[in-house]
Amino acid sequence: MNAEQFRASLADEAPRAGLPAPLAALWWEAKGDWTQAHVLVDELETVDGMAVHAYLHRKEGSASNADYWYQRAGRSFQRPSLEAEWTALVEALLPAAAKG
């Protein structure tokens, strides 16, 4: 799946089966369900999970919480706009999901 196909899947009722939790969280967030997205990464102790967790808190407007999770992720995914960050995360996570 590529980023365009991922975005097109937002027309579906649920994310595709087998989608890793960080990507499923981004899918739910894009569908407007921040809570479901957060549940998927809230206790996920992986770099990808923490990066998505950071994005979710940034989207929520909780900058200090987002900064904490960006630091835990050990790399900066933050982009000038939330949309650009969402796209960068999806594009970074899809290749790993295809291998898994």
C-alpha positions in Angstrom: 0.0 0.0 0.0 1.2 3.5 -0.8 0.3 6.8 0.8 -2.4 7.5 -1.9 -4.0 4.1 -1.3 -3.8 4.6 2.5 -5.6 8.0 2.1 -8.2 6.3 -0.2 -8.8 3.7 2.5 -10.3 6.4 4.7 -13.5 5.9 2.8 -13.8 2.5 4.5 -15.5 1.8 7.8 -12.4 0.5 9.5 -8.7 0.3 8.7 -7.4 -2.7 6.8 -6.8 -5.8 8.8 -3.2 -6.3 9.9 -2.3 -2.6 9.8 0.3 -1.9 12.4 -1.0 0.1 15.4 0.8 3.4 14.6 -0.7 3.4 11.1 -4.1 2.3 12.4 -3.9 5.2 14.8 -3.2 7.7 12.0 -6.1 6.2 10.1 -8.5 6.6 13.0 -7.2 10.2 13.7 -7.8 11.1 10.0 -11.4 9.7 10.4 -11.9 12.1 13.3 -11.6 9.6 16.1 -8.7 11.0 18.2 -9.7 8.8 21.2 -9.5 5.5 19.2 -6.2 6.6 17.7 -4.8 7.5 21.1 -5.8 4.1 22.6 -3.8 2.3 19.9 -0.5 4.1 20.8 -1.0 5.1 24.4 1.1 2.3 25.8 3.0 1.4 22.6 6.7 1.6 23.5 8.2 1.7 20.0 9.8 4.6 18.2 7.0 4.6 15.7 4.3 4.4 18.3 5.8 7.2 20.3 6.2 9.4 17.2 2.5 9.0 16.4 1.6 9.5 20.1 3.5 12.8 19.9 1.7 13.9 16.8 -1.7 13.1 18.4 -0.9 15.3 21.4 0.3 18.0 19.1 -3.0 17.8 17.2 -4.8 17.8 20.6 -3.1 21.1 21.4 -1.0 19.7 24.3 2.4 21.0 23.3 4.3 19.9 26.4 2.9 16.4 26.2 3.8 16.3 22.5 7.3 17.4 23.2 7.7 14.7 25.8 6.7 12.0 23.2 8.8 13.6 20.5 11.8 13.3 22.9 10.9 9.7 23.8 10.7 8.9 20.0 14.3 10.1 19.7 13.7 11.9 16.5 11.7 14.8 15.3 8.7 14.1 13.0 7.2 17.5 13.7 6.4 19.5 10.5 5.2 23.0 10.0 1.6 21.9 9.6 -0.3 19.0 11.1 -1.2 17.7 7.6 2.4 17.7 6.6 3.4 15.8 9.7 0.5 13.2 9.2 1.7 12.7 5.6 5.3 12.3 6.6 4.4 9.8 9.3 2.3 7.7 6.9 5.0 7.8 4.2 7.6 6.7 6.8 5.6 3.9 8.3 4.1 2.3 5.2 7.3 0.8 3.8 8.0 -0.9 7.2 4.4 -2.2 7.3 4.8 -3.7 3.8 7.8 -5.7 5.0 6.1 -6.9 8.1 
